[in-house]
Amino acid sequence: MAMKIRLARGGSKKRPFYSVVASDSRMPRDGRFIEKLGTYNPLLAKDDEKRVVLNIERIQHWISQGAQPTDRVARFLEAAGAREKAVRNNPKSAVPGKAMAERAAKKAARSAAPAEE
């Protein structure tokens, strides 16, 4: 059975609240889970200690059983110091998209035109 440690969404519309759960990967996001391992409340301030609450001992148990954390849960574990920081590289993140590049070219052409006169 492929296990995941992931977020299950709760809360009402426009007021998200997530539970960190151990679940079979075939189950739906908010569906059946095996164990609740913590909570995440994105509405709280980033420096609030109640924003992310994790049961690290149980998470380590599930990881030792072969469960794979999702990207977001892995970041929570990195912040808590329970997992090594992964090296992330996105070299295209600073490259503007097609529309923005066209706008920049037009702007450069406009600003260069009066200088020639």
N, C-alpha and C positions, 0 to 999 in steps of 0.2 A: 504494500500500500504506500503510495507516494504522499508524504506528509509535507505540509506547509505551515509556517508560522506567519500569519498575515493579519490584516486589519479587517474587522467586520463592522460595517457602518450601522450606527444607531442614531438616536436623536430625531428631531423633527426637521421639516423642510427649512433650509437655510440655517440650521443650528446643528452642525454635525458633531457627533461624538462617536469615537471608535473604541472597540474592544480588540485587544491583541489576543488572538486565539490560535490554538493548534488544531489543524483541520486536515481532513483528507483533501487532496488537491482537486478531486473530481466534484466536490460539493460546491454549491454556489457561494458567492462572497458572503452573503448574510445568512446562509443556511446552517445546516448542522455542523457542529464543531465538537471536538473531543474535550478540550479544556480551555478555560479562560486564563490567560497568562498576564494580563495587564490592561491598562486603558490609555487612551490618547485623546486629549481635549484640545483641538486646535484653536478654540476661542479664547483660551487663557493666554496670558502674556508669555513670551518666550523664556523669561527667567523664572517663571512660576514652577515650583517643584512638583505641583500636581498636574502639570500639562502632560507629562509622560510618566506613567507609573508602571514599572515592570517587575515581575517576579523572576529575577535573573536565575535563581537556582532551578526553577522548573523549565525555563527556556533552555538552559544548558543541558538539562536532562533530555528534552526533546531533540535538541541538535545532536546529542550523542546517539540518539535512536535513529538518526538519519533525516530529521526534518530540515527543510531548507527555508530560511527566512526570506521574505520578499525584500525588494530593494529598500523600501521605506522602513521596515522593521530592522533591517541590517544597519541602517543609518542610526536608528535609535540605540541599537546595541553598541555601535561604535562610540556614540556620545556618552553612553553609560560606562564605557571602558571594558565591556564584556567581549569585545571582538576587535580584531586588528583593523585599522583603517585601510580600506581598499583604495588603490590608486585609480582615480577617475581622470579621463582625458577626453575632452570634447573640443578638438581644434576648430571645428566649424561654428562654435557658439558665437564667436566674435565677427564672423563674416556676415555682412548684410544680405538680406534676401534679394530676389530679383527686382521687386517693385522699389525697394529702398535704394538699390544701386542705380536704377533708372532715375529716380528723383535726385540723387546726389549728382549724377552726370548732368542733368538739366540745370541744376543750381550752379554747378561749376561752369557750365557754358554761358549762363546768364551773367555771372560775375566776371568772366573773362571778356565778354563782348564790350562793355564800356571801357575797359582798360586799353583796348586796341584803338579806339577812336581818338 
